[in-house]
C-alpha cells in the first residue's frame, strides 16, 4: 500500500521520481505527489489527485522541476479522504496552500503506514503553535520531526530518533530538511523500504521495481533504524544514534523482468511465466544424485531432527497465500502423521489459543511484508515456536525475522492479482510435504512424487494452449452478476483461489463453496443462467461433485467443469468443459488453477477494466 521513491545524485530528480512511482502503481493509490529541492532554494511540492498521469502532465514529465534531490509518493487513503490536500508530500509549516507549490518549511516528507496515536500527537503540536491543513496522520508525523529538530537544536538523525520513540504504529518515513539540502533522511518500522546506490546516486523505494533500472545494489533498513542518504552513500543508525554496519545485497532480477515484455498486461505475462518460475523453484530444492531425487532444504536451514520433532504445523497467511495453505493442508495431512491447521493471519494473531511448543508456524507471503502475517510471525516467536517463511522477496521483513526461510524464485510480480507467486508457493508446500513424510519414515516412494512435480512446468505450458477457448467463454459471460465455484478437498481449495481471482479483477460477485455444502442454503441462490464452475480432478470425489453440479443444472445453472485429460468425459454433463493434463492428483491444483486465472483475466479485459491495478486493492497490504 502506498509507494515511496527518493533520489539524490547528479541528474534531474523529478523524471527519475516519476519513473519510479510508475513502477509502484501496482501497490494501489488514490493521489500522488513529489517534492524537489534545487541546492539551497526552497523545496517545490506538486500534488495531484487520481492517477499518476495527472502528476506527469502537471510537471511536464518532471522537466518543469529542477533539482537533483527529491522524494515522491503515491497515497492510499487511510486517515483523510483522497484529495489534493491530503496527498503527500507534507510540510512542517503552517501552509495555507495545502502544502503545495514553493514551500519555506524546514521539513518536507512522505510516509507509508499508520500512526495509531496521531490524535494525541496532533493535540500536542497544536499546543505548541502548529496548525494543520490536512486530515492525515502523516502531517502530524512531519510536524513532530520539525518540533524536535527545532526545540532541541539537534541534527536530523536525533530528531528522527526522538520522533520514533513517541510514535505508535508502522511507518516508512522519508524527509528532507532545508538546512541539509544535499541529504535525505529515513526511518522505518514495519513498513517496507529499500535503499539502492551506485557510484554517484542513491535511491529510496518501497519495492525493488522502482529502482531496478538504475541499480541492483540495495540495503534493507531494519526496524527502528534510521539512515542518512547522500549521493552514492548511506549511513545507518540505531535508536541510540550509533552507526550500524550493513551488508549490501545484489538483486538478481533482470530489469526486464519488471517490464511487460510485449504482453498487454503484467498479469498475462505473469500467467505465462509460471512454467519457468515453477521449474526454477523446483530445481532449487529438488536435487538429483545418481538418478535418485530428494528434497534438499540445506539453504532453508531446517534440519531433519527439527522436522521429526514437530507435532503440529500451522500454515498462516492472507488472501491467495492462505489458499495455498488450504490446498497444502490436504497433502501434508495425507502424507504425514502430524496435525496441520490453516489460519488466516489476521485471526491467528489475535487468537488466545496455546500453541504447543513443538509446533512449526509456516508464514506464507509473496512480499514478505504483509502486516498481519508479520505480526503473526512475531507472536509465534515470542511464544518460542519455530517459524518458517515462504516468501518471494529476498531480504523482506518476514524473510529476515523467521527462523528459517524458503525462497520462491518467482521474480518480480507486478500485477496486484497474484498468479506466478501463488504457483511457486504451492510447489514449495508440496516439496515440504514430501520432505516431512520422508524424514518421518512415512514415505518410501518419494521418487514418484518428485518426478511428478518436475513434470508440472511442461504441463502448465500445455494448459496455456487452451486460452483461446477460455477467452471465447469469458466474452460470453462478461455480463454475469454471480458466479459460484464448487469442489471437494483439493478441488475446493482451487475454487477458493479461482473465486478470488474473479472478484479481484472482474468485479463480479463470486463465491467458492465445498460442494457438499451447496444444499445447506446456497443452492437457493441458483436461478436461470447462473454460472456454476466445478473442479473435478479428484477420483474419489468426482462423482459426488458432479452430482452437486447436476443439482444446480436442474435449477437453471449453466455449468463449466474443469477436469483432467483421459480420466473423465464431462462433455455430456456440463455446458463448457476445460481439460488439463494428468498429473498426480495431489498436485493437480497447480494446473487446474490456470484456466481460472485466464477466465478472470479475460472477463476483466472484456469489461474494459484495469487488470493490473484493480480498484481498492494494493499488492502488498502493509497496514492492518
C-alpha positions in Angstrom: 0.0 0.0 0.0 1.3 3.4 -1.0 4.6 3.9 -2.8 7.6 5.8 -1.8 10.5 6.9 -4.0 13.5 9.1 -3.4 16.5 10.2 -5.4 19.7 12.2 -4.8 22.5 12.3 -7.3 23.9 14.1 -10.3 20.8 14.0 -12.5 17.5 15.9 -12.5 15.4 14.2 -9.8 11.8 14.7 -10.9 11.8 12.5 -14.1 13.5 9.7 -12.0 10.9 10.1 -9.3 8.0 9.9 -11.7 9.5 6.9 -13.4 9.9 5.2 -10.0 6.4 6.0 -9.0 5.1 4.5 -12.2 6.8 1.2 -11.3 4.9 1.2 -8.0 1.4 1.9 -9.3 0.5 -1.8 -8.6 0.7 -1.0 -4.9 -2.6 0.9 -5.1 -3.1 4.6 -4.7 -5.6 7.5 -5.0 -3.3 10.5 -5.3 0.3 11.3 -6.0 2.9 14.0 -5.3 6.6 14.9 -5.5 8.9 17.4 -3.9 12.3 18.5 -5.4 14.9 20.8 -4.0 17.5 22.7 -6.1 20.5 23.3 -3.9 19.7 25.9 -1.2 16.4 27.0 -2.9 13.1 26.2 -1.1 11.5 22.9 -1.9 8.8 22.8 -4.6 5.9 20.5 -3.9 3.4 19.3 -6.6 0.4 17.1 -5.7 -2.5 15.8 -7.7 -5.5 13.6 -7.1 -6.2 10.5 -9.2 -3.8 8.6 -11.5 -0.1 9.3 -11.8 -0.5 10.6 -15.3 -2.1 13.7 -13.8 1.1 14.4 -11.9 3.2 13.6 -15.0 1.2 16.1 -17.1 1.3 18.8 -14.4 5.1 18.7 -14.2 5.7 18.2 -17.9 7.1 14.7 -17.3 9.2 16.2 -14.5 11.0 18.7 -16.8 9.3 21.6 -15.1 11.0 20.9 -11.8 14.8 21.5 -11.4 16.9 20.0 -8.7 18.9 16.8 -8.0 17.3 15.8 -4.7 13.7 14.8 -4.2 11.1 12.4 -2.9 7.8 11.2 -4.3 4.7 9.3 -3.1 1.5 7.5 -4.3 -1.0 7.6 -1.5 -3.6 5.0 -0.4 -6.1 6.9 1.8 -6.2 5.8 5.5 -6.6 9.0 7.5 -8.5 11.6 5.4 -10.3 11.2 2.2 -8.5 11.1 -1.2 -7.8 14.8 -2.0 -5.0 17.1 -3.1 -4.8 18.5 0.4 -4.3 15.0 1.9 -1.9 13.9 -0.7 1.8 13.6 0.1 4.4 15.1 0.4 3.5 17.0 3.6 5.3 20.0 5.1 6.0 21.2 8.6 4.9 24.9 8.1 1.5 26.4 8.7 0.7 26.4 5.0 -2.5 27.9 3.5 -2.0 26.3 0.1 -2.3 22.7 1.2 1.4 22.3 1.4 1.9 22.6 -2.4 3.9 25.0 -4.5 7.1 26.6 -3.3 7.4 25.9 0.5 9.7 27.5 3.0 9.1 24.8 5.6 12.1 23.2 7.4 10.9 19.7 6.9 9.2 18.1 3.9 8.3 14.4 3.9 6.3 11.4 2.9 5.2 8.3 4.9 3.7 4.9 4.4 1.9 3.2 7.3 -0.4 4.2 10.1 0.4 6.3 13.1 -2.0 5.0 15.8 -1.6 7.8 18.3 -1.6 10.6 15.8 -4.6 12.4 17.5 -2.7 12.6 20.8 0.4 13.9 19.0 -1.7 16.4 17.0 -3.1 17.9 20.1 0.5 18.2 21.5 1.6 20.0 18.3 -1.4 22.4 18.4 -0.5 23.3 22.0 2.9 24.3 20.6 1.5 26.5 17.9 1.4 24.2 15.0 -1.6 24.5 12.6 -2.8 21.6 10.4 -4.1 21.9 6.8 -4.8 18.2 6.2 -6.6 15.3 7.9 -3.7 12.9 7.7 -1.5 11.3 10.3 1.5 11.9 8.1 1.3 15.7 8.5 1.4 15.1 12.3 4.5 13.0 11.9 6.3 15.6 9.8 5.5 18.4 12.2 6.6 16.2 15.1 10.0 15.8 13.4 10.2 19.6 13.0 9.3 20.2 16.6 12.1 18.0 18.0 14.6 19.4 15.4 13.9 23.0 16.5 13.3 22.5 20.2 16.5 20.7 20.9 18.5 22.2 18.1 19.7 18.7 17.2 20.6 17.0 14.0 18.1 15.2 11.7 19.0 11.7 13.0 18.5 12.7 16.6 15.2 14.4 15.7 14.0 11.3 14.0 15.1 9.2 16.9 13.0 11.3 19.4 10.1 11.1 17.0 10.2 7.4 16.7 10.1 7.0 20.5 6.9 8.9 20.6 5.1 7.2 17.7 3.0 4.1 17.9 2.2 2.3 14.6 4.0 1.5 11.4 5.9 3.7 9.1 8.4 4.1 6.3 9.3 7.8 6.7 11.4 9.8 4.2 12.2 13.5 5.0 14.2 16.4 3.6 15.5 19.3 5.8 16.0 22.8 4.5 19.3 23.0 6.4 20.6 19.9 4.7 19.8 20.3 1.0 22.2 17.6 -0.2 20.8 14.8 2.0 17.7 12.7 2.6 16.8 11.1 5.9 14.7 8.0 6.5 13.3 5.9 9.4 11.4 2.6 9.3 9.2 0.4 11.4 7.3 -2.5 9.8 6.5 -0.8 6.5 8.9 -1.8 3.7 11.7 0.3 2.4 14.9 -0.3 0.4 17.9 1.9 -0.4 19.9 1.5 -3.5 23.2 3.1 -4.5 25.7 3.4 -7.3 28.8 5.5 -7.6 27.1 8.9 -7.9 23.5 8.3 -6.9 21.3 7.0 -4.2 17.7 5.7 -4.5 14.9 5.1 -2.0 11.8 2.9 -2.7 9.1 0.8 -1.2 9.9 -2.0 -3.6 12.6 -3.2 -6.0 11.0 -2.5 -9.4 11.1 1.3 -8.7 14.9 1.4 -8.8 15.8 -1.8 -10.8 16.7 0.1 -13.9 19.2 2.3 -12.0 20.9 -0.1 -9.6 20.8 -3.7 -8.3 22.8 -2.9 -5.2 20.5 -2.4 -2.3 20.4 -2.1 1.5 17.5 -3.3 3.7 16.9 -0.9 6.6 15.8 -2.7 9.7 13.0 -2.0 12.2 13.5 1.1 14.3 16.5 2.1 12.3 17.3 5.4 10.5 19.6 6.4 7.7 21.3 9.5 6.3 21.5 9.3 2.5 23.7 11.4 0.2 24.7 10.9 -3.4 26.2 7.4 -3.7 26.5 6.9 0.1 24.3 5.7 3.0 25.0 5.7 6.8 22.7 3.7 9.1 21.9 4.4 12.7 20.0 2.7 15.6 17.7 4.5 18.1 20.7 5.5 20.2 22.2 7.3 17.3 25.1 4.8 16.9 26.1 3.8 13.4 25.0 0.4 12.2 27.0 -1.6 9.6 25.0 -3.2 6.9 25.9 -5.6 4.0 24.7 -4.6 0.6 22.5 -7.1 -1.3 22.6 -7.6 -5.1 19.2 -8.0 -6.7 19.4 -10.9 -9.1 16.2 -10.0 -11.1 16.8 -8.7 -14.5 15.4 -5.2 -15.1 13.3 -6.6 -18.0 11.6 -9.0 -15.5 9.7 -5.9 -14.2 8.5 -5.0 -17.8 5.5 -6.3 -19.7 7.7 -7.9 -22.4 5.2 -7.5 -25.2 2.1 -8.6 -23.3 -0.8 -6.2 -22.9 -0.9 -6.6 -19.1 1.5 -7.8 -16.4 -1.0 -10.3 -15.3 -1.0 -12.2 -18.6 2.8 -12.0 -18.7 3.0 -13.5 -15.2 0.5 -16.2 -16.1 2.8 -17.2 -18.9 5.9 -17.1 -16.7 4.5 -19.8 -14.4 6.1 -22.8 -16.2 9.6 -21.2 -15.9 9.4 -19.8 -12.4 7.9 -23.0 -11.1 10.7 -25.0 -12.7 13.3 -22.6 -11.2 11.7 -23.1 -7.8 11.6 -26.9 -8.1 15.2 -27.1 -9.3 16.4 -25.0 -6.3 15.2 -27.6 -3.8 14.9 -30.9 -5.7 18.4 -32.5 -6.2 19.4 -35.5 -8.3 22.2 -37.8 -7.3 22.8 -40.9 -9.4 19.3 -40.9 -10.8 17.8 -40.5 -7.3 15.7 -37.5 -6.4 15.4 -35.9 -3.0 14.3 -32.5 -1.4 17.3 -30.6 -0.2 16.5 -28.0 2.5 20.1 -27.0 3.4 19.5 -23.5 2.1 16.4 -23.3 4.3 18.3 -24.4 7.4 15.6 -26.8 8.5 17.2 -29.9 9.9 15.8 -33.5 9.8 15.9 -33.6 13.6 13.7 -30.5 13.8 11.3 -31.9 11.2 11.0 -35.2 13.2 10.0 -33.4 16.4 7.2 -31.1 15.1 3.8 -32.3 16.4 1.7 -29.6 14.8 2.1 -27.4 11.7 0.3 -24.1 11.4 0.0 -22.6 7.9 -0.6 -18.9 8.4 -1.3 -16.4 5.6 -3.6 -13.9 3.9 -5.5 -13.9 0.6 -4.1 -16.2 -2.1 -1.3 -17.3 0.2 -4.0 -18.6 2.6 -5.5 -20.6 -0.3 -2.0 -22.1 -0.8 -2.2 -23.3 2.8 -5.7 -24.7 2.3 -4.5 -26.8 -0.6 -1.3 -27.9 1.1 -3.2 -28.9 4.2 -4.8 -31.8 2.4 -1.5 -33.1 1.0 0.5 -32.6 4.2 -2.0 -34.4 6.4 -2.3 -37.3 3.9 1.5 -37.7 3.7 2.2 -37.1 7.4 1.3 -38.1 10.9 1.0 -34.6 12.3 -1.8 -32.1 12.7 -2.0 -29.3 10.1 -4.1 -26.2 10.7 -4.6 -23.4 8.2 -5.0 -20.0 9.8 -5.8 -16.5 8.5 -3.0 -14.3 9.8 -5.5 -11.5 10.7 -7.3 -14.0 13.0 -4.4 -16.1 14.2 -2.5 -13.1 15.6 -5.4 -12.3 18.0 -6.3 -15.8 19.0 -5.8 -16.7 22.7 -5.0 -20.3 21.9 -2.0 -22.0 23.4 0.4 -23.3 20.7 2.3 -26.5 21.6 6.0 -25.7 21.9 6.9 -28.4 19.4 4.9 -26.8 16.7 6.1 -25.2 13.4 4.4 -22.0 12.2 4.8 -21.5 8.4 4.2 -17.9 7.2 3.4 -17.7 3.5 3.7 -14.2 1.9 4.8 -13.1 -1.6 6.1 -9.7 -0.5 7.4 -10.7 2.9 5.9 -7.5 4.3 2.2 -8.4 4.8 1.3 -6.7 8.1 -0.9 -9.4 9.6 1.5 -12.2 8.6 4.4 -10.3 10.0 2.6 -9.8 13.3 1.6 -13.5 13.4 5.3 -14.4 12.9 6.4 -12.2 15.8 3.7 -13.6 18.0 4.8 -17.1 17.3 8.4 -16.2 18.0 7.5 -14.6 21.3 5.9 -17.9 22.4 9.1 -19.7 21.5 7.6 -21.5 18.5 9.8 -22.3 15.5 8.9 -20.3 12.3 9.4 -20.9 8.6 8.8 -18.3 6.0 7.9 -19.0 2.4 8.4 -15.6 0.6 9.4 -14.3 -2.8 11.2 -11.1 -1.9 14.8 -11.6 -0.7 15.6 -9.6 2.4 12.0 -8.8 3.2 10.9 -8.4 6.9 9.3 -11.8 7.2 12.3 -13.4 5.5 14.8 -11.8 7.9 12.8 -12.4 11.1 11.7 -16.0 10.6 13.9 -18.8 12.0 14.1 -20.4 8.6 13.3 -19.1 5.1 12.3 -20.9 1.9 12.5 -18.6 -1.1 10.3 -18.9 -4.1 12.0 -17.9 -7.4 9.1 -16.1 -8.9 10.9 -12.9 -9.8 9.1 -9.5 -9.6 5.3 -9.9 -9.6 3.7 -6.6 -10.6 0.0 -7.4 -11.2 -2.0 -7.0 -8.0 -3.7 -10.3 -8.6 -1.1 -13.0 -7.9 -0.5 -15.8 -10.3 3.1 -17.0 -10.5 3.9 -16.3 -6.9 0.9 -18.4 -5.9 2.1 -21.3 -8.0 5.6 -21.1 -6.7 4.3 -21.1 -3.1 2.2 -24.1 -3.9 5.1 -26.3 -5.2 7.2 -25.2 -2.2 4.5 -26.6 0.1 4.3 -29.8 -1.9 8.1 -30.3 -1.6 7.8 -29.7 2.2 5.0 -32.3 2.4 7.3 -34.8 0.7 10.3 -33.9 2.8 8.4 -34.2 6.0 7.0 -37.5 5.1 10.4 -39.0 4.1 12.2 -37.7 7.2 9.5 -39.1 9.5 9.7 -42.5 7.7 6.2 -42.4 6.2 7.1 -42.3 2.5 9.2 -44.9 0.6 8.3 -43.7 -2.9 9.4 -40.1 -2.9 10.8 -40.6 -6.4 7.3 -40.9 -7.8 6.1 -37.7 -6.3 9.2 -35.6 -7.0 9.3 -36.8 -10.7 5.6 -35.8 -10.9 6.3 -32.4 -9.5 9.1 -31.9 -12.1 6.5 -32.6 -14.9 4.3 -29.7 -13.9 6.1 -26.9 -15.8 5.7 -28.6 -19.2 2.1 -29.4 -18.3 1.5 -25.8 -17.4 2.6 -24.9 -21.0 0.1 -27.4 -22.4 -2.7 -25.9 -20.2 -2.0 -22.4 -21.5 -2.6 -23.6 -25.1 -6.3 -23.7 -24.3 -6.5 -20.0 -23.6 -8.4 -19.0 -26.8 -11.4 -21.2 -25.8 -11.4 -19.6 -22.4 -11.2 -16.2 -24.0 -14.3 -17.0 -26.1 -16.2 -18.3 -23.0 -15.3 -15.2 -21.0 -16.7 -12.9 -23.7 -19.9 -14.9 -23.5 -20.2 -14.4 -19.7 -18.8 -10.9 -19.3 -22.2 -9.7 -18.0 -22.5 -12.3 -15.3 -23.7 -11.0 -11.9 -23.0 -14.0 -9.7 -20.6 -17.0 -10.2 -20.3 -20.0 -7.9 -17.2 -22.2 -7.7 -17.7 -25.7 -6.1 -15.4 -28.6 -5.4 -14.3 -31.0 -2.7 -11.0 -31.5 -1.0 -8.1 -30.1 -3.1 -10.7 -29.0 -5.7 -12.4 -26.8 -3.1 -9.0 -25.1 -2.3 -8.6 -24.5 -6.1 -12.1 -23.0 -6.2 -11.3 -20.6 -3.4 -8.4 -19.1 -5.4 -10.4 -19.1 -8.7 -13.2 -17.2 -7.0 -10.8 -14.7 -5.5 -9.3 -14.0 -9.0 -12.8 -13.5 -10.3 -13.7 -11.0 -7.6 -10.3 -9.1 -7.6 -10.1 -8.1 -11.3 -13.5 -8.6 -12.9 -15.6 -7.1 -10.0 -18.1 -10.0 -10.5 -19.6 -11.3 -7.3 -18.3 -14.9 -6.8 -18.3 -17.4 -4.0 -16.4 -20.7 -3.5 -18.2 -23.5 -1.7 -17.3 -27.0 -0.6 -19.7 -28.8 -3.0 -21.3 -30.8 -0.2 -22.4 -27.5 1.4 -24.5 -26.3 -1.6 -27.7 -27.9 -0.3 -27.2 -26.3 3.1 -28.5 -23.0 1.9 -26.5 -21.7 -1.0 -28.4 -23.6 -3.7 -31.4 -21.2 -3.1 -29.3 -18.6 -4.9 -29.2 -20.6 -8.2 -31.5 -19.3 -10.9 -31.7 -19.5 -14.7 -28.3 -18.6 -16.3 -26.3 -18.6 -13.0 -22.8 -19.8 -13.9 -21.5 -22.6 -11.7 -17.9 -23.7 -12.1 -17.0 -27.1 -10.8 -13.5 -28.5 -10.2 -13.5 -32.3 -10.9 -9.9 -33.5 -10.6 -10.1 -35.9 -7.6 -11.0 -39.5 -8.4 -12.6 -40.3 -5.0 -14.7 -37.1 -5.1 -15.5 -36.8 -8.8 -19.0 -38.4 -8.8 -20.1 -36.6 -5.7 -19.1 -33.2 -7.0 -20.6 -33.9 -10.4 -23.9 -34.8 -8.7 -23.9 -31.4 -6.9 -23.3 -29.7 -10.2 -26.2 -31.5 -11.8 -28.5 -30.4 -8.9 -27.5 -26.8 -9.8 -28.1 -27.5 -13.5 -31.6 -28.8 -12.8 -32.4 -25.4 -11.3 -31.2 -23.5 -14.4 -27.5 -23.1 -13.8 -25.0 -23.0 -16.7 -22.1 -25.4 -15.9 -18.4 -25.1 -16.5 -16.3 -28.1 -15.5 -12.5 -28.5 -15.1 -11.1 -31.9 -15.1 -8.1 -33.9 -16.5 -7.5 -35.4 -19.9 -8.3 -39.1 -20.4 -9.8 -39.7 -17.0 -13.3 -38.3 -17.3 -15.6 -37.3 -20.1 -17.8 -34.5 -18.7 -19.0 -33.2 -22.1 -22.5 -34.7 -21.7 -22.9 -33.3 -18.2 -21.6 -29.7 -18.4 -22.2 -26.9 -20.8 -18.5 -26.0 -21.2 -15.6 -28.3 -20.3 -11.9 -27.5 -19.7 -9.3 -30.2 -19.6 -5.8 -30.1 -18.0 -3.0 -32.7 -18.4 -2.9 -35.6 -16.0 -0.6 -35.4 -13.1 -0.6 -37.0 -9.6 -3.8 -35.8 -8.1 -2.1 -34.4 -5.0 -0.5 -31.7 -7.3 -3.1 -31.2 -10.0 -4.2 -27.9 -8.4 -1.1 -26.3 -10.0 -2.7 -27.0 -13.4 -6.4 -26.6 -12.6 -5.9 -23.0 -11.4 -4.5 -21.8 -14.7 -7.9 -21.9 -16.6 -9.4 -20.0 -13.7 -6.6 -17.4 -13.8 -7.2 -16.9 -17.5 -11.0 -16.8 -17.0 -10.7 -13.9 -14.5 -8.2 -12.1 -16.7 -10.3 -12.3 -19.9 -13.5 -11.3 -18.1 -11.7 -8.2 -16.8 -10.4 -7.4 -20.3 -13.8 -7.9 -21.9 -15.3 -5.4 -19.4 -12.5 -2.8 -20.1 -11.2 -2.8 -16.6 -7.7 -2.1 -15.3 -6.5 -5.7 -15.0 -3.2 -5.0 -13.2 -4.4 -2.4 -10.8 -8.0 -3.3 -9.7 -9.9 -0.7 -7.7 -9.5 -0.5 -3.9 -6.7 -3.1 -3.8 -3.0 -3.0 -3.1 -0.3 -5.5 -4.0 1.1 -5.6 -0.5 -1.1 -5.0 2.5 1.4 -3.4 4.9 -1.2 -1.9 7.3 -3.9 -3.5 9.3 
